Amino acid sequence: MLPTDDPQPQPPRQPEFEDCCNGGCDPCIFDLYEQAMDRYRVQLAAWELQQAKLKP
């Protein structure tokens, strides 16, 4: 597999403080962002492991 066939995962866009409505939403936009970051970290670790296996 070529590196171009397996692009590096991209982090989610971090919301701005102004994006929050301050209405006490559950989940808040920042909670959703943290969940997306958790998924991104797992995906990135898996991608890095895969890339390390491809190196000679």
Biotite code that builds the C-alpha atoms (Angstrom):
import biotite.structure as struc

atoms = struc.array([
    struc.Atom([0.000, 0.000, 0.000], chain_id="A", res_id=1, res_name="MET", atom_name="CA", element="C"),
    struc.Atom([1.350, 3.405, -0.918], chain_id="A", res_id=2, res_name="LEU", atom_name="CA", element="C"),
    struc.Atom([1.259, 6.230, 1.656], chain_id="A", res_id=3, res_name="PRO", atom_name="CA", element="C"),
    struc.Atom([-1.061, 8.177, -0.643], chain_id="A", res_id=4, res_name="THR", atom_name="CA", element="C"),
    struc.Atom([-3.581, 5.321, -0.397], chain_id="A", res_id=5, res_name="ASP", atom_name="CA", element="C"),
    struc.Atom([-3.818, 5.783, 3.361], chain_id="A", res_id=6, res_name="ASP", atom_name="CA", element="C"),
    struc.Atom([-3.917, 9.492, 4.224], chain_id="A", res_id=7, res_name="PRO", atom_name="CA", element="C"),
    struc.Atom([-3.232, 10.604, 7.772], chain_id="A", res_id=8, res_name="GLN", atom_name="CA", element="C"),
    struc.Atom([-6.406, 11.164, 9.801], chain_id="A", res_id=9, res_name="PRO", atom_name="CA", element="C"),
    struc.Atom([-7.252, 14.819, 10.316], chain_id="A", res_id=10, res_name="GLN", atom_name="CA", element="C"),
    struc.Atom([-8.318, 16.248, 13.658], chain_id="A", res_id=11, res_name="PRO", atom_name="CA", element="C"),
    struc.Atom([-11.826, 17.593, 14.036], chain_id="A", res_id=12, res_name="PRO", atom_name="CA", element="C"),
    struc.Atom([-12.333, 21.330, 13.884], chain_id="A", res_id=13, res_name="ARG", atom_name="CA", element="C"),
    struc.Atom([-12.214, 22.835, 17.355], chain_id="A", res_id=14, res_name="GLN", atom_name="CA", element="C"),
    struc.Atom([-15.295, 24.938, 18.052], chain_id="A", res_id=15, res_name="PRO", atom_name="CA", element="C"),
    struc.Atom([-14.852, 28.574, 18.946], chain_id="A", res_id=16, res_name="GLU", atom_name="CA", element="C"),
    struc.Atom([-16.105, 29.801, 22.302], chain_id="A", res_id=17, res_name="PHE", atom_name="CA", element="C"),
    struc.Atom([-18.692, 31.818, 20.365], chain_id="A", res_id=18, res_name="GLU", atom_name="CA", element="C"),
    struc.Atom([-20.074, 28.578, 18.878], chain_id="A", res_id=19, res_name="ASP", atom_name="CA", element="C"),
    struc.Atom([-21.460, 27.607, 22.294], chain_id="A", res_id=20, res_name="CYS", atom_name="CA", element="C"),
    struc.Atom([-24.968, 28.866, 23.048], chain_id="A", res_id=21, res_name="CYS", atom_name="CA", element="C"),
    struc.Atom([-24.332, 28.793, 26.831], chain_id="A", res_id=22, res_name="ASN", atom_name="CA", element="C"),
    struc.Atom([-27.682, 27.093, 27.212], chain_id="A", res_id=23, res_name="GLY", atom_name="CA", element="C"),
    struc.Atom([-26.448, 24.120, 29.215], chain_id="A", res_id=24, res_name="GLY", atom_name="CA", element="C"),
    struc.Atom([-26.932, 21.693, 26.334], chain_id="A", res_id=25, res_name="CYS", atom_name="CA", element="C"),
    struc.Atom([-26.273, 18.022, 27.004], chain_id="A", res_id=26, res_name="ASP", atom_name="CA", element="C"),
    struc.Atom([-24.145, 17.206, 25.183], chain_id="A", res_id=27, res_name="PRO", atom_name="CA", element="C"),
    struc.Atom([-22.468, 20.567, 24.722], chain_id="A", res_id=28, res_name="CYS", atom_name="CA", element="C"),
    struc.Atom([-20.637, 21.318, 21.479], chain_id="A", res_id=29, res_name="ILE", atom_name="CA", element="C"),
    struc.Atom([-17.394, 21.068, 23.466], chain_id="A", res_id=30, res_name="PHE", atom_name="CA", element="C"),
    struc.Atom([-18.366, 17.614, 24.778], chain_id="A", res_id=31, res_name="ASP", atom_name="CA", element="C"),
    struc.Atom([-18.936, 16.489, 21.191], chain_id="A", res_id=32, res_name="LEU", atom_name="CA", element="C"),
    struc.Atom([-15.575, 17.935, 20.213], chain_id="A", res_id=33, res_name="TYR", atom_name="CA", element="C"),
    struc.Atom([-13.816, 16.007, 22.999], chain_id="A", res_id=34, res_name="GLU", atom_name="CA", element="C"),
    struc.Atom([-15.521, 12.797, 21.874], chain_id="A", res_id=35, res_name="GLN", atom_name="CA", element="C"),
    struc.Atom([-14.392, 13.471, 18.298], chain_id="A", res_id=36, res_name="ALA", atom_name="CA", element="C"),
    struc.Atom([-10.847, 14.115, 19.558], chain_id="A", res_id=37, res_name="MET", atom_name="CA", element="C"),
    struc.Atom([-10.875, 10.781, 21.408], chain_id="A", res_id=38, res_name="ASP", atom_name="CA", element="C"),
    struc.Atom([-11.852, 9.010, 18.172], chain_id="A", res_id=39, res_name="ARG", atom_name="CA", element="C"),
    struc.Atom([-9.210, 10.978, 16.252], chain_id="A", res_id=40, res_name="TYR", atom_name="CA", element="C"),
    struc.Atom([-6.466, 9.960, 18.711], chain_id="A", res_id=41, res_name="ARG", atom_name="CA", element="C"),
    struc.Atom([-7.380, 6.293, 18.312], chain_id="A", res_id=42, res_name="VAL", atom_name="CA", element="C"),
    struc.Atom([-7.459, 6.608, 14.516], chain_id="A", res_id=43, res_name="GLN", atom_name="CA", element="C"),
    struc.Atom([-4.146, 8.469, 14.476], chain_id="A", res_id=44, res_name="LEU", atom_name="CA", element="C"),
    struc.Atom([-2.431, 5.878, 16.678], chain_id="A", res_id=45, res_name="ALA", atom_name="CA", element="C"),
    struc.Atom([-3.680, 3.085, 14.400], chain_id="A", res_id=46, res_name="ALA", atom_name="CA", element="C"),
    struc.Atom([-2.531, 5.001, 11.318], chain_id="A", res_id=47, res_name="TRP", atom_name="CA", element="C"),
    struc.Atom([0.918, 5.645, 12.820], chain_id="A", res_id=48, res_name="GLU", atom_name="CA", element="C"),
    struc.Atom([1.278, 1.957, 13.676], chain_id="A", res_id=49, res_name="LEU", atom_name="CA", element="C"),
    struc.Atom([0.319, 1.014, 10.127], chain_id="A", res_id=50, res_name="GLN", atom_name="CA", element="C"),
    struc.Atom([2.808, 3.517, 8.692], chain_id="A", res_id=51, res_name="GLN", atom_name="CA", element="C"),
    struc.Atom([5.588, 2.136, 10.912], chain_id="A", res_id=52, res_name="ALA", atom_name="CA", element="C"),
    struc.Atom([4.890, -1.358, 9.558], chain_id="A", res_id=53, res_name="LYS", atom_name="CA", element="C"),
    struc.Atom([5.276, -0.081, 5.993], chain_id="A", res_id=54, res_name="LEU", atom_name="CA", element="C"),
    struc.Atom([8.747, 1.364, 6.561], chain_id="A", res_id=55, res_name="LYS", atom_name="CA", element="C"),
    struc.Atom([11.623, -0.867, 5.440], chain_id="A", res_id=56, res_name="PRO", atom_name="CA", element="C"),
])
